[in-house]
């Protein structure tokens, strides 16, 4: 009983004092969620990505998080490529099903600086909903001293259990791709919730979602014909909430060629002050599949027994068809 009341109090305090966006350990597999300027930054004509995260299942208030995105490059104007995308995010936690759902569109203009470099500017607009099922919650004021009485007034000033608001985002993204090797560098900066939407459940206390600033980078260095060194990093801040992730690993090309491309990637990352994150990723032609696990190392490990959560991701890219090799036609025809 008291555990449930304590957890509920923590949830309500977090609703009133702060709020955080969804986050993934494999953030490099959800670029549109990080930065609208990442729309269209990939090889090929079309990309679809999906991620699922299950976190803290060993404690009562577990989190289930999903994100899906698609983007493509419909046309080109001079040296500028126009890219469009759509993004869906959903997160739910706790006995009351506290959730965050966001549906949005992104667009970017990608300008070629040279044959190996480009710079993109992007903008995003979305609709976000915050929801909680108040019928499934219990409150401290319903404790009568000896017994719990759900018929007692909660005395909580919550006028609604759902709030829908628009949200705006913008960012820049720079990238380098070697024309002779697999070496590349990607880096970007973005600001989410530029309009600071009001997401409070109470009409007496307007709480505006703080602007969320994100800096991210992802790179690879080819060191052998079959081996790459990879590195990635993320820093984000939303009012007093901060997150920083640094990681590195190896990528091995197992086979290559039209219809037979296969590679495996192994990495280890650390979310500062929170968790160690081993991850494995398998590439097969147009598909990329990822699996990671958060090994909790923060003081919260007392409740989680070091168990953070697992995360699955999948990416599909419609790659350009390889150019036909020169050949001699049959002299009969």
Secondary structure as UniProt FT lines:
FT   HELIX           2..17
FT   TURN            25..26
FT   HELIX           27..29
FT   HELIX           31..34
FT   HELIX           36..38
FT   TURN            39..40
FT   STRAND          46..55
FT   TURN            57..58
FT   STRAND          63..77
FT   TURN            78..79
FT   STRAND          80..93
FT   TURN            94..97
FT   STRAND          98..112
FT   STRAND          117..131
FT   HELIX           134..136
FT   HELIX           140..142
FT   TURN            150..151
FT   STRAND          162..177
FT   STRAND          184..192
FT   TURN            194..195
FT   TURN            203..204
FT   STRAND          212..222
FT   STRAND          227..238
FT   TURN            239..240
FT   STRAND          241..255
FT   TURN            258..259
FT   STRAND          262..271
FT   TURN            272..274
FT   STRAND          275..284
FT   TURN            285..286
FT   STRAND          287..296
FT   TURN            299..300
FT   HELIX           301..304
FT   TURN            305..306
FT   STRAND          307..318
FT   TURN            331..332
//
